[in-house]
């Protein structure tokens, strides 16, 4: 479930942008992002708890927001791909099972 959630988080940034760009209606892209964000937040909560859910929710929002100025520097699709890669990777890493996180911290 952890990999699926990371894929949905990353993929929704790509899909949301594609919907907004292809339809010409930015609101529709926002609907995709909102729906996926709510679904991901629930999964993050179930996988790793409230604190991680909030961290990843804010990361999701930040990736979306920061992709806009990045798009002016590198182009729109490269910026969205970068935001999606960062979001998917962050989601996957932070939702590791608690036992795995504790073992890694213990060294």
HELIX and SHEET records of a PDB file:
HELIX    1   1 UNK A    2  UNK A   23  1                                  22    
HELIX    2   2 UNK A   26  UNK A   48  1                                  23    
HELIX    3   3 UNK A   50  UNK A   74  1                                  25    
HELIX    4   4 UNK A   76  UNK A   94  1                                  19    
HELIX    5   5 UNK A   98  UNK A  106  1                                   9    
END                                                                             
